[in-house]
Amino acid sequence: MAFAQNTKVVTGKLLDAQSKDPLIGATVAVKGTTKATSVALDGSFKIAVPTDGATLTFSFIGYVSKDVQVTGTKLGVITLDPTSAAMKEVVVVGTQSIAISRQTPIAVSAVGAQYIEEKGAGAEFPELLQSTPGVTVSRLGGGYGDSRINIRGFSSNNVALLINGLPVNDVEAGKIYWNDWAGLQDVTTSIQVQRGIGASTVAVPSLGGTINITTKSTEANESGTIAQSFGSYNAQKTLVSYATGLSDKGWASSFLLSRSKGDGNAEGLYYTGYSYFLNVSKVINKSNSLSFNIMGAAQNHGQRYTFNTINTYRTAPQGIRYNSDYGYLNGQLLSAEQNYYNKPLASLNHNWTINDKSSLSTVLYGSWGDGAAVFTNNSPTSLPRTGNQFSPIDFNAVTKNNMANADGSSSTWLQNAQNNHSQYGVLSTYKRKIGQYISFLGGLDLRYYQGEHYYKVNDLLGGQYVSDPYKASNTTGDINNPNKLARTGDKINNDYTYYVQSEGVYLQTEYVKDNLSAFVALAGNNTGNKRLDYFNYLTTDPNRETKWVNFLGYQAKGGVNYNIDNQSNVFANVGYIQRSPLVATIFLNKKNDLNPDAKPEKLFTYELGYHFSSAAFTAEVNLYRSSYKDRAKAVAGPANQDGSITTANISGINEMHEGVEVFTRYRPFKGLTLNGQISIGNYYYTSNTGATQVTNDQGKSQNISALLLKGLKVGEFGSNSTGAQTTASLGADVDVMPHLKVGSNWNYRGHYYGAFDPSKLTFTGYQLYDIPDYSTLDVNAVYRFKLAGLDASLIGNVYNILNTTYISDSFDSSPSLTNVGAARLNTMGVWYGTPRTYMMTLKIKF
């Protein structure tokens, strides 16, 4: 009573120091008392404090706590630094473009460290974003790290992934291989999804969106974490991390190591993964700092490449967990399709605060990938079984058959599709404040890539050699060794190297005054491509190495945001992008033959948005339209019965992506937060394609004048579906008691069109397979407590708790006018989504 009679009410707003997003649910406490409150949806807070003065402590998971001395009643805006920027002198994301709330005129969604910790224990990186408007996520065949993500109908080769501002998409195909970064969510402080043109300051742009991942770097105070997780299908994960804090001499370092293993959510999808992260930073002086990062994930996992029909799964005793692509050899589990890879990413960051108006941030980075896809030369479905068709592959029988061959050769063997590459780059960004309202940004983006590709004999399975002769009409093998008998470790089938280099510059001017902000950005780059072939050309043939094939690219984009009042703002943006085609589409016939139809890809896009935010309710609406022209794609289809893979090189693909997105969040009272979103898209082909060349493993080609796509919804070519055109989600988080929080997320997918073999679509009237609509429900609970005086938490996640059976991907290998309805049950290949799984985690911080 005495406290209540001698108090005053203090108000203010608590925001993220980088993005200016409200820190919803953060704690504001009166230091030295038990009195506390939480931050509202718009970042506002109010709390009673003693009239004679007090200190407020602001804290939030993933952020550095801050004490503020209270004098008056209005504190204004208080900001907290993410853990990754705990040492303001050491900012390792100087080249990264983080969209700022109510200022940057683009559509943005983000998840922070608390969301990742509470909901991501058994999820992969993309699955943390599946409640984001316009996003579709799938685990494909279910293998560890094999997830894919689509944004607004654009597949991953048109979605940029930046880690601390550095581009990490595969250079050749543009794809995102999430198994290269599996487990790194444990050092991630935020994931920001910029849909549409985005705000990234790189010279080579994305088309559908940008995913910015910010990791931990240096921390001002000494700290550490140990964690242990257990889950479905023998899933286990062990983690340890430690940060030294900042020394008196300006040094700081932190590291993380984790190990994951399990049996996978389908047969034969065993996996083992090791994630690692290291940061060492040095504060040189008040104006200069250096920071070194290295991170990666070494992994080995079984895969599932073969699509099976719906009726096959219905008949299989294993149900949707059936996998035709694994077996046993000498009593040991062996997948007919495996993947192992390690791709460390290292960077050296220098940040120079020149004066109070200008700064220069430069990052030197390198990435070195080493690994392969391991698979049998014959289709797994053609190999002998230990029993009926649903039993594992009998690799002992395969070995016996090979040993029985009179000439000693292997008829079936394991081979590596090796992919070793090195990539280097420089990103340098200069920022300057001009006057009171204008800021200028300019930069340099230089990249170099070299990728080696070859097949290698992995295991002869009882034979003595593989016969790999070269024939002029059947270009398999080494022309320099035309009668080659390959043994374990020898290269076979093909051996070539891609080189890609890019030089780019980017400029941006931003105007911010009162309630109005606007920007204009320009960028240009040259991309050079070259191919060196060791097998199809004699060592004396100068044509074995091509000249550099160059393409010019550029982008022009701009936008404006206007804050109508303290609660509402509107924005608009427009952009035009031209970029080089991917190197895999520039060369034909699995040789150095140039594609005469290769031309730069083009995107014209515009968007309107409205955002409203109050203490209890926020909402945003986005309308967008994107015209994508002259798209080129090299499509590798699933393995044929003989194990060969057919590649279709397609040019002149034109698409339209348009839609509306709505997101809302409601906090009716303290302790309960509700959110929801709905996205309705319309993605379709606007014309037939240009010329298409279909080539098999032996180099035999077939030319098709055009694929008849006009008017079809955008499915995808090859084995990946593009994404649902209608998505929706509902979520709730409830503070049941002071130390217990429970949450749930319901996700819906509709008008989700399957993939198909494009080389077969030479007729009109085809109907894409519309995957049946489905929804899943995930739940989680977090209990925070003290253990021997240390902060501890027990986190439980159950994914797809209703055990919904749904098709996550489909592939039509034989498009036809009659292959519709029930007829597709025995022809359409599918993968089912992940059944109910759980993960329990105990985490202790010290």
Secondary structure as GFF3:
##gff-version 3
##sequence-region A 1 846
A	DSSP	alpha_helix	2	5	.	.	.	ID=ss1
A	DSSP	beta_strand	7	16	.	.	.	ID=ss2
A	DSSP	beta_strand	27	30	.	.	.	ID=ss3
A	DSSP	beta_strand	36	38	.	.	.	ID=ss4
A	DSSP	beta_strand	44	50	.	.	.	ID=ss5
A	DSSP	beta_strand	54	59	.	.	.	ID=ss6
A	DSSP	beta_strand	66	70	.	.	.	ID=ss7
A	DSSP	beta_strand	74	80	.	.	.	ID=ss8
A	DSSP	three_ten_helix	83	85	.	.	.	ID=ss9
A	DSSP	beta_strand	107	112	.	.	.	ID=ss10
A	DSSP	alpha_helix	113	119	.	.	.	ID=ss11
A	DSSP	three_ten_helix	125	129	.	.	.	ID=ss12
A	DSSP	beta_strand	135	138	.	.	.	ID=ss13
A	DSSP	beta_strand	148	151	.	.	.	ID=ss14
A	DSSP	three_ten_helix	156	158	.	.	.	ID=ss15
A	DSSP	beta_strand	159	163	.	.	.	ID=ss16
A	DSSP	beta_strand	166	167	.	.	.	ID=ss17
A	DSSP	three_ten_helix	178	180	.	.	.	ID=ss18
A	DSSP	three_ten_helix	184	187	.	.	.	ID=ss19
A	DSSP	beta_strand	188	195	.	.	.	ID=ss20
A	DSSP	beta_strand	209	215	.	.	.	ID=ss21
A	DSSP	beta_strand	223	231	.	.	.	ID=ss22
A	DSSP	three_ten_helix	232	234	.	.	.	ID=ss23
A	DSSP	beta_strand	235	243	.	.	.	ID=ss24
A	DSSP	beta_strand	251	262	.	.	.	ID=ss25
A	DSSP	beta_strand	271	283	.	.	.	ID=ss26
A	DSSP	beta_strand	288	302	.	.	.	ID=ss27
A	DSSP	beta_strand	308	309	.	.	.	ID=ss28
A	DSSP	alpha_helix	310	315	.	.	.	ID=ss29
A	DSSP	three_ten_helix	319	321	.	.	.	ID=ss30
A	DSSP	beta_strand	326	329	.	.	.	ID=ss31
A	DSSP	beta_strand	332	335	.	.	.	ID=ss32
A	DSSP	beta_strand	337	342	.	.	.	ID=ss33
A	DSSP	beta_strand	345	355	.	.	.	ID=ss34
A	DSSP	beta_strand	358	376	.	.	.	ID=ss35
A	DSSP	three_ten_helix	380	382	.	.	.	ID=ss36
A	DSSP	beta_strand	393	394	.	.	.	ID=ss37
A	DSSP	alpha_helix	395	404	.	.	.	ID=ss38
A	DSSP	beta_strand	414	434	.	.	.	ID=ss39
A	DSSP	beta_strand	438	459	.	.	.	ID=ss40
A	DSSP	beta_strand	466	467	.	.	.	ID=ss41
A	DSSP	beta_strand	485	486	.	.	.	ID=ss42
A	DSSP	beta_strand	491	513	.	.	.	ID=ss43
A	DSSP	beta_strand	516	533	.	.	.	ID=ss44
A	DSSP	three_ten_helix	542	544	.	.	.	ID=ss45
A	DSSP	beta_strand	549	563	.	.	.	ID=ss46
A	DSSP	beta_strand	568	579	.	.	.	ID=ss47
A	DSSP	three_ten_helix	583	585	.	.	.	ID=ss48
A	DSSP	beta_strand	587	588	.	.	.	ID=ss49
A	DSSP	beta_strand	593	594	.	.	.	ID=ss50
A	DSSP	beta_strand	601	613	.	.	.	ID=ss51
A	DSSP	beta_strand	617	636	.	.	.	ID=ss52
A	DSSP	beta_strand	647	669	.	.	.	ID=ss53
A	DSSP	beta_strand	672	685	.	.	.	ID=ss54
A	DSSP	beta_strand	692	695	.	.	.	ID=ss55
A	DSSP	beta_strand	701	704	.	.	.	ID=ss56
A	DSSP	beta_strand	716	717	.	.	.	ID=ss57
A	DSSP	beta_strand	724	737	.	.	.	ID=ss58
A	DSSP	beta_strand	740	753	.	.	.	ID=ss59
A	DSSP	beta_strand	755	756	.	.	.	ID=ss60
A	DSSP	three_ten_helix	758	760	.	.	.	ID=ss61
A	DSSP	beta_strand	770	771	.	.	.	ID=ss62
A	DSSP	beta_strand	774	787	.	.	.	ID=ss63
A	DSSP	beta_strand	790	799	.	.	.	ID=ss64
A	DSSP	beta_strand	807	812	.	.	.	ID=ss65
A	DSSP	three_ten_helix	821	826	.	.	.	ID=ss66
A	DSSP	beta_strand	829	832	.	.	.	ID=ss67
A	DSSP	beta_strand	837	845	.	.	.	ID=ss68
###
